[in-house]
């Protein structure tokens, strides 16, 4: 109870809620084409590679635009950047609702949906800058739990499309929550008084020269990339592999997505308690083992349980990575959030491409899942190699809010 009261007093709850809602509706829009892809096929027939491309393009767009929004966050502040992001998000929604008449145009809309995915670069700094180091994991986890917006998309998008007999109307209805949250965000969100001074483009270069930047990019490309890539592709997987209807396939995806969404704050909280390094090593092991089991393509009930556990671990991994990031890059949180977030988006872009293209060339999902399993397990080796360096350099740089695992090791 005291911890909760202390947490609430330490920051700005309206801004934290605003960051969560902004991230939530943006995520809902970002993954819109994931479940809808199997419905869109009735108008635009696609092979496995084309379907993978359609659901991967929004993730690619988000990856690129996160760098832009990350820069704007430091120049004009998280609040104004978030407002701009929501206004721009309305453009592809209106286009997809009223003006698409070819697969080529839908690809462009898919890429523009990346604006919603770029929300990460504004939402997390808005929350993070209000809270002290000891609550970074929890604050970032709560704001980052906005990826639960994926659940609304997988649960309702195909049902709405089926009810109205049109997938385009889903784009139109998605404008409603965006407008509502835009109004709430504009009223209640507030930039922290401890905003860093605006960064120059050269500052990005300075951050990119640091090895830890690339290490965090790799780690997050697997956790966040795995989550968003799976969220976007699982409906296609269930539809193709198990012959489920669009609505049923999306329902099974929802079950898996719920795990990844709602366990993100748990990952941040646990990382605050036992250390992000320990958490990540355990979680990558779970993900690697689950994906290896999934590659055997067992019965629907078994594979759903495996994917549920795997997505839960990926969600917790997202919170764990961003428990470490603000500790290492306290003064460059806006820039590093954009860079690491972009890497996460790239991971999410390649995941559907790996699964879809290998399915197209081999006729099976097994090779794709085995490759993804190997990538997750390789991350354990990477952390094992670099953790000793982190223990030395983070302490040597004078950082006060160190990962508990690092502190304990240093003391011993």
Buried (B, 14 or more C-beta within 10 A) or exposed (E): EEEEEEBEEBBBEBBBBBBBBBBBBBBBBBBBBBBBBBBBBEBBEBEBBBBBBBBBBBBBBBBBBBBBBBBBBBBBBBBBBBBBBBEBBBEBBEBBBEEBEEBEEBBBBBBBBBBBBBBBBBBBBBBBBBBEBBBBBBBBBBBBBBBBBBBBBBBBBBBBBBEEEBBBBBBBBBBEBBEEBBEBBBEBBBBBEEBBEBBEEEBBEEBEEBEBBBBBBBBBBBBBBBBBBBBBBBBBBBBBBBEBEBBBBBBBBBBBBBBBBBBBBBBBBBBBEBBBBBBBBBBBBBBBBBBBBBBEBEEBEEBBBBBBBBBBBBBBBBBBBBBBBBBBBBEBBBBBBBBBBBBBBBBBBBBBBBBBBBBBEEEEBBBBBBBBBEBBBEBBEBBEEBBEEBBEBBBEEEBEBBBBBBBBBEEE
